[in-house]
Amino acid sequence: MTFSNAQIISTLTATGITPMFYHGDKEVARKIIDVSYEGGVRVIEFTNRGPNAFEVYTDLLKYAEKYEGLIIGIGTIILSCRRYFAPRWPRFARNTTSSGYLAPPPSQNL
């Protein structure tokens, strides 16, 4: 399934968390998907960090079809958010961490 940037942003905002992980074992990666979805996660970033990352990722895409509305990306979710938000909210580009956590803007009252 394909999701627009707006759908990704909306889902990220509603969920409030985006797990980012890599595991070379398909069964372990599937269990991470299961547990994350059961816990309310609807956006997952699978990192391209291992020699068989593409193989595991393609398996996860097929496996995750059973979960309605689950968005899985590989090096795409956070980049999409930055491209979408940066022109609209310049602080977004400065305040996102590598894990995709949207850090609060620095306090003006220090």
Sequence and secondary structure as in RCSB ss.txt:
>XXXX:A:sequence
MTFSNAQIISTLTATGITPMFYHGDKEVARKIIDVSYEGGVRVIEFTNRGPNAFEVYTDLLKYAEKYEGLIIGIG
TIILSCRRYFAPRWPRFARNTTSSGYLAPPPSQNL
>XXXX:A:secstr
    HHHHHHHHHHH    EE  S HHHHHHHHHHHHHTT  EEEE   STTHHHHHHHHHHHGGGSTT EEESS
 HHHHHHHHHTTT THHHHHB TT  B     S  
